[in-house]
Structures are given as structure tokens and as C-alpha cells.
Amino acid sequence: MSPELRERRKFRRYDFPSPLEYGLNLEVADEVFRAYTVNISSNGMCSYLEGPVKLGQKVTIKECVLPFLCGTAIVRWVNKLDKNTYMAGLESLTRARLTHRHPLS
């Protein structure tokens, strides 16, 4: 990773490949899409998504391994990889967040 990108990041990233499910319509969450996390931070995640998303769109994370990842998130950046696959940065809008603590503190 370039030093410029590392300096812009506010939260440390952790590799965490894991499946999850998300919905696009917050009122009617009938359509659920699959996704796969690449990495996580205390503020969100980078994921491969199997359905369309747009910059600034809110999504609902339905099924996930870590509870703090579930809930509402906003798409902060997105790259379309092929017809139905996207890579996106999702910022958690849910209050519960992972906190970083030094093991000896």
C-alpha cells in the first residue's frame, strides 16, 4: 500500500475474509444479495458484492459473523468489476463499533 493511502486512512484494516448478506431497500428487505468481506476496520469493511450498489447508497447488512458489522452501512466508494460484481467500501452507521485496545492497557 502506498504511503499516501496509508496516511488518509483513519482506522487500521484487518484481513477478514467472511461471507455476509445485504439488502438494498431498507423498507422492504425482500431482495437479499451475497457478499464477501476482504478486510474490516472499526468503522466498516471492504467487500465484494454480488449485487448493484451506488456511491452514497445505504445498505442493510443482514447476516454476518461479527455483530458489529451487521446493521446499516453507507457505500463510501465502489468499483464495478463485472456485470454483477462490485468491490465497495462500506462505512458502518450502526452505533456498536469495534474498539482497539492495547493488550496491556
MODELLER restraints for C-alpha pairs under 7 A, 6 or more apart:
rsr = mdl.restraints
at = mdl.atoms
rsr.add(forms.Gaussian(group=physical.xy_distance, feature=features.Distance(at['CA:11:A'], at['CA:41:A']), mean=5.97, stdev=0.5))
rsr.add(forms.Gaussian(group=physical.xy_distance, feature=features.Distance(at['CA:11:A'], at['CA:42:A']), mean=6.52, stdev=0.5))
rsr.add(forms.Gaussian(group=physical.xy_distance, feature=features.Distance(at['CA:11:A'], at['CA:43:A']), mean=6.98, stdev=0.5))
rsr.add(forms.Gaussian(group=physical.xy_distance, feature=features.Distance(at['CA:12:A'], at['CA:41:A']), mean=5.81, stdev=0.5))
rsr.add(forms.Gaussian(group=physical.xy_distance, feature=features.Distance(at['CA:13:A'], at['CA:39:A']), mean=6.15, stdev=0.5))
rsr.add(forms.Gaussian(group=physical.xy_distance, feature=features.Distance(at['CA:13:A'], at['CA:40:A']), mean=5.52, stdev=0.5))
rsr.add(forms.Gaussian(group=physical.xy_distance, feature=features.Distance(at['CA:13:A'], at['CA:41:A']), mean=4.80, stdev=0.5))
rsr.add(forms.Gaussian(group=physical.xy_distance, feature=features.Distance(at['CA:14:A'], at['CA:39:A']), mean=5.29, stdev=0.5))
rsr.add(forms.Gaussian(group=physical.xy_distance, feature=features.Distance(at['CA:14:A'], at['CA:40:A']), mean=5.30, stdev=0.5))
rsr.add(forms.Gaussian(group=physical.xy_distance, feature=features.Distance(at['CA:14:A'], at['CA:41:A']), mean=6.24, stdev=0.5))
rsr.add(forms.Gaussian(group=physical.xy_distance, feature=features.Distance(at['CA:15:A'], at['CA:38:A']), mean=6.21, stdev=0.5))
rsr.add(forms.Gaussian(group=physical.xy_distance, feature=features.Distance(at['CA:15:A'], at['CA:39:A']), mean=4.29, stdev=0.5))
rsr.add(forms.Gaussian(group=physical.xy_distance, feature=features.Distance(at['CA:15:A'], at['CA:40:A']), mean=6.54, stdev=0.5))
rsr.add(forms.Gaussian(group=physical.xy_distance, feature=features.Distance(at['CA:16:A'], at['CA:37:A']), mean=6.45, stdev=0.5))
rsr.add(forms.Gaussian(group=physical.xy_distance, feature=features.Distance(at['CA:16:A'], at['CA:38:A']), mean=5.81, stdev=0.5))
rsr.add(forms.Gaussian(group=physical.xy_distance, feature=features.Distance(at['CA:16:A'], at['CA:39:A']), mean=4.75, stdev=0.5))
rsr.add(forms.Gaussian(group=physical.xy_distance, feature=features.Distance(at['CA:16:A'], at['CA:40:A']), mean=6.22, stdev=0.5))
rsr.add(forms.Gaussian(group=physical.xy_distance, feature=features.Distance(at['CA:17:A'], at['CA:36:A']), mean=6.56, stdev=0.5))
rsr.add(forms.Gaussian(group=physical.xy_distance, feature=features.Distance(at['CA:17:A'], at['CA:37:A']), mean=5.03, stdev=0.5))
rsr.add(forms.Gaussian(group=physical.xy_distance, feature=features.Distance(at['CA:17:A'], at['CA:38:A']), mean=4.99, stdev=0.5))
rsr.add(forms.Gaussian(group=physical.xy_distance, feature=features.Distance(at['CA:17:A'], at['CA:39:A']), mean=6.51, stdev=0.5))
rsr.add(forms.Gaussian(group=physical.xy_distance, feature=features.Distance(at['CA:18:A'], at['CA:36:A']), mean=5.48, stdev=0.5))
rsr.add(forms.Gaussian(group=physical.xy_distance, feature=features.Distance(at['CA:18:A'], at['CA:37:A']), mean=5.21, stdev=0.5))
rsr.add(forms.Gaussian(group=physical.xy_distance, feature=features.Distance(at['CA:19:A'], at['CA:35:A']), mean=5.84, stdev=0.5))
rsr.add(forms.Gaussian(group=physical.xy_distance, feature=features.Distance(at['CA:19:A'], at['CA:36:A']), mean=4.39, stdev=0.5))
rsr.add(forms.Gaussian(group=physical.xy_distance, feature=features.Distance(at['CA:19:A'], at['CA:37:A']), mean=6.34, stdev=0.5))
rsr.add(forms.Gaussian(group=physical.xy_distance, feature=features.Distance(at['CA:19:A'], at['CA:64:A']), mean=6.80, stdev=0.5))
rsr.add(forms.Gaussian(group=physical.xy_distance, feature=features.Distance(at['CA:20:A'], at['CA:34:A']), mean=6.03, stdev=0.5))
rsr.add(forms.Gaussian(group=physical.xy_distance, feature=features.Distance(at['CA:20:A'], at['CA:35:A']), mean=5.23, stdev=0.5))
rsr.add(forms.Gaussian(group=physical.xy_distance, feature=features.Distance(at['CA:20:A'], at['CA:36:A']), mean=5.93, stdev=0.5))
rsr.add(forms.Gaussian(group=physical.xy_distance, feature=features.Distance(at['CA:20:A'], at['CA:63:A']), mean=5.10, stdev=0.5))
rsr.add(forms.Gaussian(group=physical.xy_distance, feature=features.Distance(at['CA:20:A'], at['CA:64:A']), mean=4.70, stdev=0.5))
rsr.add(forms.Gaussian(group=physical.xy_distance, feature=features.Distance(at['CA:21:A'], at['CA:32:A']), mean=6.39, stdev=0.5))
rsr.add(forms.Gaussian(group=physical.xy_distance, feature=features.Distance(at['CA:21:A'], at['CA:33:A']), mean=5.52, stdev=0.5))
rsr.add(forms.Gaussian(group=physical.xy_distance, feature=features.Distance(at['CA:21:A'], at['CA:34:A']), mean=4.55, stdev=0.5))
rsr.add(forms.Gaussian(group=physical.xy_distance, feature=features.Distance(at['CA:21:A'], at['CA:35:A']), mean=5.75, stdev=0.5))
rsr.add(forms.Gaussian(group=physical.xy_distance, feature=features.Distance(at['CA:21:A'], at['CA:61:A']), mean=6.00, stdev=0.5))
rsr.add(forms.Gaussian(group=physical.xy_distance, feature=features.Distance(at['CA:21:A'], at['CA:62:A']), mean=5.24, stdev=0.5))
rsr.add(forms.Gaussian(group=physical.xy_distance, feature=features.Distance(at['CA:21:A'], at['CA:63:A']), mean=5.00, stdev=0.5))
rsr.add(forms.Gaussian(group=physical.xy_distance, feature=features.Distance(at['CA:21:A'], at['CA:64:A']), mean=6.93, stdev=0.5))
rsr.add(forms.Gaussian(group=physical.xy_distance, feature=features.Distance(at['CA:22:A'], at['CA:32:A']), mean=5.55, stdev=0.5))
rsr.add(forms.Gaussian(group=physical.xy_distance, feature=features.Distance(at['CA:22:A'], at['CA:33:A']), mean=5.35, stdev=0.5))
rsr.add(forms.Gaussian(group=physical.xy_distance, feature=features.Distance(at['CA:22:A'], at['CA:34:A']), mean=6.47, stdev=0.5))
rsr.add(forms.Gaussian(group=physical.xy_distance, feature=features.Distance(at['CA:22:A'], at['CA:59:A']), mean=6.55, stdev=0.5))
rsr.add(forms.Gaussian(group=physical.xy_distance, feature=features.Distance(at['CA:22:A'], at['CA:60:A']), mean=5.33, stdev=0.5))
rsr.add(forms.Gaussian(group=physical.xy_distance, feature=features.Distance(at['CA:22:A'], at['CA:61:A']), mean=4.32, stdev=0.5))
rsr.add(forms.Gaussian(group=physical.xy_distance, feature=features.Distance(at['CA:22:A'], at['CA:62:A']), mean=5.09, stdev=0.5))
rsr.add(forms.Gaussian(group=physical.xy_distance, feature=features.Distance(at['CA:23:A'], at['CA:29:A']), mean=5.63, stdev=0.5))
rsr.add(forms.Gaussian(group=physical.xy_distance, feature=features.Distance(at['CA:23:A'], at['CA:31:A']), mean=6.07, stdev=0.5))
rsr.add(forms.Gaussian(group=physical.xy_distance, feature=features.Distance(at['CA:23:A'], at['CA:32:A']), mean=4.76, stdev=0.5))
rsr.add(forms.Gaussian(group=physical.xy_distance, feature=features.Distance(at['CA:23:A'], at['CA:33:A']), mean=6.21, stdev=0.5))
rsr.add(forms.Gaussian(group=physical.xy_distance, feature=features.Distance(at['CA:23:A'], at['CA:59:A']), mean=5.78, stdev=0.5))
rsr.add(forms.Gaussian(group=physical.xy_distance, feature=features.Distance(at['CA:23:A'], at['CA:60:A']), mean=5.11, stdev=0.5))
rsr.add(forms.Gaussian(group=physical.xy_distance, feature=features.Distance(at['CA:23:A'], at['CA:61:A']), mean=6.61, stdev=0.5))
rsr.add(forms.Gaussian(group=physical.xy_distance, feature=features.Distance(at['CA:24:A'], at['CA:58:A']), mean=6.99, stdev=0.5))
rsr.add(forms.Gaussian(group=physical.xy_distance, feature=features.Distance(at['CA:24:A'], at['CA:59:A']), mean=4.90, stdev=0.5))
rsr.add(forms.Gaussian(group=physical.xy_distance, feature=features.Distance(at['CA:24:A'], at['CA:60:A']), mean=6.45, stdev=0.5))
rsr.add(forms.Gaussian(group=physical.xy_distance, feature=features.Distance(at['CA:26:A'], at['CA:60:A']), mean=6.56, stdev=0.5))
rsr.add(forms.Gaussian(group=physical.xy_distance, feature=features.Distance(at['CA:33:A'], at['CA:50:A']), mean=6.07, stdev=0.5))
rsr.add(forms.Gaussian(group=physical.xy_distance, feature=features.Distance(at['CA:33:A'], at['CA:51:A']), mean=5.93, stdev=0.5))
rsr.add(forms.Gaussian(group=physical.xy_distance, feature=features.Distance(at['CA:34:A'], at['CA:49:A']), mean=6.40, stdev=0.5))
rsr.add(forms.Gaussian(group=physical.xy_distance, feature=features.Distance(at['CA:34:A'], at['CA:50:A']), mean=5.57, stdev=0.5))
rsr.add(forms.Gaussian(group=physical.xy_distance, feature=features.Distance(at['CA:35:A'], at['CA:47:A']), mean=6.50, stdev=0.5))
rsr.add(forms.Gaussian(group=physical.xy_distance, feature=features.Distance(at['CA:35:A'], at['CA:48:A']), mean=5.47, stdev=0.5))
rsr.add(forms.Gaussian(group=physical.xy_distance, feature=features.Distance(at['CA:35:A'], at['CA:49:A']), mean=4.38, stdev=0.5))
rsr.add(forms.Gaussian(group=physical.xy_distance, feature=features.Distance(at['CA:35:A'], at['CA:50:A']), mean=5.83, stdev=0.5))
rsr.add(forms.Gaussian(group=physical.xy_distance, feature=features.Distance(at['CA:36:A'], at['CA:47:A']), mean=5.43, stdev=0.5))
rsr.add(forms.Gaussian(group=physical.xy_distance, feature=features.Distance(at['CA:36:A'], at['CA:48:A']), mean=5.18, stdev=0.5))
rsr.add(forms.Gaussian(group=physical.xy_distance, feature=features.Distance(at['CA:36:A'], at['CA:49:A']), mean=6.65, stdev=0.5))
rsr.add(forms.Gaussian(group=physical.xy_distance, feature=features.Distance(at['CA:37:A'], at['CA:45:A']), mean=6.74, stdev=0.5))
rsr.add(forms.Gaussian(group=physical.xy_distance, feature=features.Distance(at['CA:37:A'], at['CA:46:A']), mean=5.89, stdev=0.5))
rsr.add(forms.Gaussian(group=physical.xy_distance, feature=features.Distance(at['CA:37:A'], at['CA:47:A']), mean=4.10, stdev=0.5))
rsr.add(forms.Gaussian(group=physical.xy_distance, feature=features.Distance(at['CA:37:A'], at['CA:48:A']), mean=6.28, stdev=0.5))
rsr.add(forms.Gaussian(group=physical.xy_distance, feature=features.Distance(at['CA:38:A'], at['CA:46:A']), mean=5.46, stdev=0.5))
rsr.add(forms.Gaussian(group=physical.xy_distance, feature=features.Distance(at['CA:38:A'], at['CA:47:A']), mean=5.24, stdev=0.5))
rsr.add(forms.Gaussian(group=physical.xy_distance, feature=features.Distance(at['CA:39:A'], at['CA:45:A']), mean=5.69, stdev=0.5))
rsr.add(forms.Gaussian(group=physical.xy_distance, feature=features.Distance(at['CA:39:A'], at['CA:46:A']), mean=5.40, stdev=0.5))
rsr.add(forms.Gaussian(group=physical.xy_distance, feature=features.Distance(at['CA:40:A'], at['CA:46:A']), mean=6.39, stdev=0.5))
rsr.add(forms.Gaussian(group=physical.xy_distance, feature=features.Distance(at['CA:42:A'], at['CA:97:A']), mean=5.69, stdev=0.5))
rsr.add(forms.Gaussian(group=physical.xy_distance, feature=features.Distance(at['CA:42:A'], at['CA:98:A']), mean=4.70, stdev=0.5))
rsr.add(forms.Gaussian(group=physical.xy_distance, feature=features.Distance(at['CA:42:A'], at['CA:99:A']), mean=6.30, stdev=0.5))
rsr.add(forms.Gaussian(group=physical.xy_distance, feature=features.Distance(at['CA:43:A'], at['CA:91:A']), mean=5.80, stdev=0.5))
rsr.add(forms.Gaussian(group=physical.xy_distance, feature=features.Distance(at['CA:43:A'], at['CA:92:A']), mean=5.65, stdev=0.5))
rsr.add(forms.Gaussian(group=physical.xy_distance, feature=features.Distance(at['CA:43:A'], at['CA:97:A']), mean=6.68, stdev=0.5))
rsr.add(forms.Gaussian(group=physical.xy_distance, feature=features.Distance(at['CA:44:A'], at['CA:69:A']), mean=6.88, stdev=0.5))
rsr.add(forms.Gaussian(group=physical.xy_distance, feature=features.Distance(at['CA:44:A'], at['CA:90:A']), mean=5.48, stdev=0.5))
rsr.add(forms.Gaussian(group=physical.xy_distance, feature=features.Distance(at['CA:44:A'], at['CA:91:A']), mean=4.37, stdev=0.5))
rsr.add(forms.Gaussian(group=physical.xy_distance, feature=features.Distance(at['CA:44:A'], at['CA:92:A']), mean=4.85, stdev=0.5))
rsr.add(forms.Gaussian(group=physical.xy_distance, feature=features.Distance(at['CA:45:A'], at['CA:89:A']), mean=5.85, stdev=0.5))
rsr.add(forms.Gaussian(group=physical.xy_distance, feature=features.Distance(at['CA:45:A'], at['CA:90:A']), mean=5.32, stdev=0.5))
rsr.add(forms.Gaussian(group=physical.xy_distance, feature=features.Distance(at['CA:45:A'], at['CA:91:A']), mean=6.66, stdev=0.5))
rsr.add(forms.Gaussian(group=physical.xy_distance, feature=features.Distance(at['CA:46:A'], at['CA:88:A']), mean=5.66, stdev=0.5))
rsr.add(forms.Gaussian(group=physical.xy_distance, feature=features.Distance(at['CA:46:A'], at['CA:89:A']), mean=4.49, stdev=0.5))
rsr.add(forms.Gaussian(group=physical.xy_distance, feature=features.Distance(at['CA:46:A'], at['CA:90:A']), mean=6.21, stdev=0.5))
rsr.add(forms.Gaussian(group=physical.xy_distance, feature=features.Distance(at['CA:47:A'], at['CA:87:A']), mean=5.63, stdev=0.5))
rsr.add(forms.Gaussian(group=physical.xy_distance, feature=features.Distance(at['CA:47:A'], at['CA:88:A']), mean=5.54, stdev=0.5))
rsr.add(forms.Gaussian(group=physical.xy_distance, feature=features.Distance(at['CA:47:A'], at['CA:89:A']), mean=6.58, stdev=0.5))
rsr.add(forms.Gaussian(group=physical.xy_distance, feature=features.Distance(at['CA:48:A'], at['CA:85:A']), mean=6.80, stdev=0.5))
rsr.add(forms.Gaussian(group=physical.xy_distance, feature=features.Distance(at['CA:48:A'], at['CA:86:A']), mean=5.62, stdev=0.5))
rsr.add(forms.Gaussian(group=physical.xy_distance, feature=features.Distance(at['CA:48:A'], at['CA:87:A']), mean=4.47, stdev=0.5))
rsr.add(forms.Gaussian(group=physical.xy_distance, feature=features.Distance(at['CA:48:A'], at['CA:88:A']), mean=6.56, stdev=0.5))
rsr.add(forms.Gaussian(group=physical.xy_distance, feature=features.Distance(at['CA:49:A'], at['CA:85:A']), mean=5.65, stdev=0.5))
rsr.add(forms.Gaussian(group=physical.xy_distance, feature=features.Distance(at['CA:49:A'], at['CA:86:A']), mean=5.02, stdev=0.5))
rsr.add(forms.Gaussian(group=physical.xy_distance, feature=features.Distance(at['CA:49:A'], at['CA:87:A']), mean=6.06, stdev=0.5))
rsr.add(forms.Gaussian(group=physical.xy_distance, feature=features.Distance(at['CA:50:A'], at['CA:84:A']), mean=5.61, stdev=0.5))
rsr.add(forms.Gaussian(group=physical.xy_distance, feature=features.Distance(at['CA:50:A'], at['CA:85:A']), mean=4.81, stdev=0.5))
rsr.add(forms.Gaussian(group=physical.xy_distance, feature=features.Distance(at['CA:50:A'], at['CA:86:A']), mean=6.55, stdev=0.5))
rsr.add(forms.Gaussian(group=physical.xy_distance, feature=features.Distance(at['CA:51:A'], at['CA:84:A']), mean=5.58, stdev=0.5))
rsr.add(forms.Gaussian(group=physical.xy_distance, feature=features.Distance(at['CA:51:A'], at['CA:85:A']), mean=6.32, stdev=0.5))
rsr.add(forms.Gaussian(group=physical.xy_distance, feature=features.Distance(at['CA:52:A'], at['CA:84:A']), mean=6.69, stdev=0.5))
rsr.add(forms.Gaussian(group=physical.xy_distance, feature=features.Distance(at['CA:54:A'], at['CA:75:A']), mean=6.83, stdev=0.5))
rsr.add(forms.Gaussian(group=physical.xy_distance, feature=features.Distance(at['CA:54:A'], at['CA:78:A']), mean=6.93, stdev=0.5))
rsr.add(forms.Gaussian(group=physical.xy_distance, feature=features.Distance(at['CA:55:A'], at['CA:75:A']), mean=5.31, stdev=0.5))
rsr.add(forms.Gaussian(group=physical.xy_distance, feature=features.Distance(at['CA:55:A'], at['CA:76:A']), mean=5.95, stdev=0.5))
rsr.add(forms.Gaussian(group=physical.xy_distance, feature=features.Distance(at['CA:55:A'], at['CA:77:A']), mean=5.79, stdev=0.5))
rsr.add(forms.Gaussian(group=physical.xy_distance, feature=features.Distance(at['CA:55:A'], at['CA:78:A']), mean=6.26, stdev=0.5))
rsr.add(forms.Gaussian(group=physical.xy_distance, feature=features.Distance(at['CA:56:A'], at['CA:74:A']), mean=5.88, stdev=0.5))
rsr.add(forms.Gaussian(group=physical.xy_distance, feature=features.Distance(at['CA:56:A'], at['CA:75:A']), mean=5.03, stdev=0.5))
rsr.add(forms.Gaussian(group=physical.xy_distance, feature=features.Distance(at['CA:56:A'], at['CA:76:A']), mean=5.99, stdev=0.5))
rsr.add(forms.Gaussian(group=physical.xy_distance, feature=features.Distance(at['CA:57:A'], at['CA:74:A']), mean=5.59, stdev=0.5))
rsr.add(forms.Gaussian(group=physical.xy_distance, feature=features.Distance(at['CA:57:A'], at['CA:75:A']), mean=5.43, stdev=0.5))
rsr.add(forms.Gaussian(group=physical.xy_distance, feature=features.Distance(at['CA:58:A'], at['CA:72:A']), mean=6.71, stdev=0.5))
rsr.add(forms.Gaussian(group=physical.xy_distance, feature=features.Distance(at['CA:58:A'], at['CA:73:A']), mean=5.62, stdev=0.5))
rsr.add(forms.Gaussian(group=physical.xy_distance, feature=features.Distance(at['CA:58:A'], at['CA:74:A']), mean=4.39, stdev=0.5))
rsr.add(forms.Gaussian(group=physical.xy_distance, feature=features.Distance(at['CA:58:A'], at['CA:75:A']), mean=6.41, stdev=0.5))
rsr.add(forms.Gaussian(group=physical.xy_distance, feature=features.Distance(at['CA:59:A'], at['CA:72:A']), mean=5.76, stdev=0.5))
rsr.add(forms.Gaussian(group=physical.xy_distance, feature=features.Distance(at['CA:59:A'], at['CA:73:A']), mean=5.40, stdev=0.5))
rsr.add(forms.Gaussian(group=physical.xy_distance, feature=features.Distance(at['CA:59:A'], at['CA:74:A']), mean=6.18, stdev=0.5))
rsr.add(forms.Gaussian(group=physical.xy_distance, feature=features.Distance(at['CA:60:A'], at['CA:71:A']), mean=5.47, stdev=0.5))
rsr.add(forms.Gaussian(group=physical.xy_distance, feature=features.Distance(at['CA:60:A'], at['CA:72:A']), mean=4.54, stdev=0.5))
rsr.add(forms.Gaussian(group=physical.xy_distance, feature=features.Distance(at['CA:60:A'], at['CA:73:A']), mean=6.30, stdev=0.5))
rsr.add(forms.Gaussian(group=physical.xy_distance, feature=features.Distance(at['CA:61:A'], at['CA:70:A']), mean=4.88, stdev=0.5))
rsr.add(forms.Gaussian(group=physical.xy_distance, feature=features.Distance(at['CA:61:A'], at['CA:71:A']), mean=5.09, stdev=0.5))
rsr.add(forms.Gaussian(group=physical.xy_distance, feature=features.Distance(at['CA:61:A'], at['CA:72:A']), mean=6.15, stdev=0.5))
rsr.add(forms.Gaussian(group=physical.xy_distance, feature=features.Distance(at['CA:62:A'], at['CA:70:A']), mean=6.05, stdev=0.5))
rsr.add(forms.Gaussian(group=physical.xy_distance, feature=features.Distance(at['CA:62:A'], at['CA:71:A']), mean=6.80, stdev=0.5))
rsr.add(forms.Gaussian(group=physical.xy_distance, feature=features.Distance(at['CA:63:A'], at['CA:70:A']), mean=6.78, stdev=0.5))
rsr.add(forms.Gaussian(group=physical.xy_distance, feature=features.Distance(at['CA:64:A'], at['CA:70:A']), mean=6.08, stdev=0.5))
rsr.add(forms.Gaussian(group=physical.xy_distance, feature=features.Distance(at['CA:68:A'], at['CA:96:A']), mean=5.48, stdev=0.5))
rsr.add(forms.Gaussian(group=physical.xy_distance, feature=features.Distance(at['CA:68:A'], at['CA:97:A']), mean=5.55, stdev=0.5))
rsr.add(forms.Gaussian(group=physical.xy_distance, feature=features.Distance(at['CA:68:A'], at['CA:98:A']), mean=6.63, stdev=0.5))
rsr.add(forms.Gaussian(group=physical.xy_distance, feature=features.Distance(at['CA:71:A'], at['CA:94:A']), mean=5.77, stdev=0.5))
rsr.add(forms.Gaussian(group=physical.xy_distance, feature=features.Distance(at['CA:72:A'], at['CA:92:A']), mean=6.25, stdev=0.5))
rsr.add(forms.Gaussian(group=physical.xy_distance, feature=features.Distance(at['CA:72:A'], at['CA:93:A']), mean=5.41, stdev=0.5))
rsr.add(forms.Gaussian(group=physical.xy_distance, feature=features.Distance(at['CA:72:A'], at['CA:94:A']), mean=5.87, stdev=0.5))
rsr.add(forms.Gaussian(group=physical.xy_distance, feature=features.Distance(at['CA:73:A'], at['CA:90:A']), mean=5.77, stdev=0.5))
rsr.add(forms.Gaussian(group=physical.xy_distance, feature=features.Distance(at['CA:73:A'], at['CA:91:A']), mean=5.24, stdev=0.5))
rsr.add(forms.Gaussian(group=physical.xy_distance, feature=features.Distance(at['CA:73:A'], at['CA:92:A']), mean=4.32, stdev=0.5))
rsr.add(forms.Gaussian(group=physical.xy_distance, feature=features.Distance(at['CA:73:A'], at['CA:93:A']), mean=5.04, stdev=0.5))
rsr.add(forms.Gaussian(group=physical.xy_distance, feature=features.Distance(at['CA:74:A'], at['CA:90:A']), mean=5.47, stdev=0.5))
rsr.add(forms.Gaussian(group=physical.xy_distance, feature=features.Distance(at['CA:74:A'], at['CA:91:A']), mean=5.28, stdev=0.5))
rsr.add(forms.Gaussian(group=physical.xy_distance, feature=features.Distance(at['CA:74:A'], at['CA:92:A']), mean=6.64, stdev=0.5))
rsr.add(forms.Gaussian(group=physical.xy_distance, feature=features.Distance(at['CA:74:A'], at['CA:93:A']), mean=6.97, stdev=0.5))
rsr.add(forms.Gaussian(group=physical.xy_distance, feature=features.Distance(at['CA:75:A'], at['CA:88:A']), mean=6.65, stdev=0.5))
rsr.add(forms.Gaussian(group=physical.xy_distance, feature=features.Distance(at['CA:75:A'], at['CA:89:A']), mean=5.89, stdev=0.5))
rsr.add(forms.Gaussian(group=physical.xy_distance, feature=features.Distance(at['CA:75:A'], at['CA:90:A']), mean=4.72, stdev=0.5))
rsr.add(forms.Gaussian(group=physical.xy_distance, feature=features.Distance(at['CA:75:A'], at['CA:91:A']), mean=6.49, stdev=0.5))
rsr.add(forms.Gaussian(group=physical.xy_distance, feature=features.Distance(at['CA:76:A'], at['CA:89:A']), mean=5.43, stdev=0.5))
rsr.add(forms.Gaussian(group=physical.xy_distance, feature=features.Distance(at['CA:76:A'], at['CA:90:A']), mean=5.83, stdev=0.5))
rsr.add(forms.Gaussian(group=physical.xy_distance, feature=features.Distance(at['CA:76:A'], at['CA:91:A']), mean=6.50, stdev=0.5))
rsr.add(forms.Gaussian(group=physical.xy_distance, feature=features.Distance(at['CA:77:A'], at['CA:88:A']), mean=5.50, stdev=0.5))
rsr.add(forms.Gaussian(group=physical.xy_distance, feature=features.Distance(at['CA:77:A'], at['CA:89:A']), mean=5.20, stdev=0.5))
rsr.add(forms.Gaussian(group=physical.xy_distance, feature=features.Distance(at['CA:78:A'], at['CA:86:A']), mean=6.72, stdev=0.5))
rsr.add(forms.Gaussian(group=physical.xy_distance, feature=features.Distance(at['CA:78:A'], at['CA:87:A']), mean=5.71, stdev=0.5))
rsr.add(forms.Gaussian(group=physical.xy_distance, feature=features.Distance(at['CA:78:A'], at['CA:88:A']), mean=4.21, stdev=0.5))
rsr.add(forms.Gaussian(group=physical.xy_distance, feature=features.Distance(at['CA:78:A'], at['CA:89:A']), mean=6.49, stdev=0.5))
rsr.add(forms.Gaussian(group=physical.xy_distance, feature=features.Distance(at['CA:79:A'], at['CA:86:A']), mean=5.63, stdev=0.5))
rsr.add(forms.Gaussian(group=physical.xy_distance, feature=features.Distance(at['CA:79:A'], at['CA:87:A']), mean=5.24, stdev=0.5))
rsr.add(forms.Gaussian(group=physical.xy_distance, feature=features.Distance(at['CA:79:A'], at['CA:88:A']), mean=6.32, stdev=0.5))
rsr.add(forms.Gaussian(group=physical.xy_distance, feature=features.Distance(at['CA:80:A'], at['CA:86:A']), mean=4.48, stdev=0.5))
rsr.add(forms.Gaussian(group=physical.xy_distance, feature=features.Distance(at['CA:80:A'], at['CA:87:A']), mean=6.51, stdev=0.5))
rsr.add(forms.Gaussian(group=physical.xy_distance, feature=features.Distance(at['CA:81:A'], at['CA:87:A']), mean=6.91, stdev=0.5))
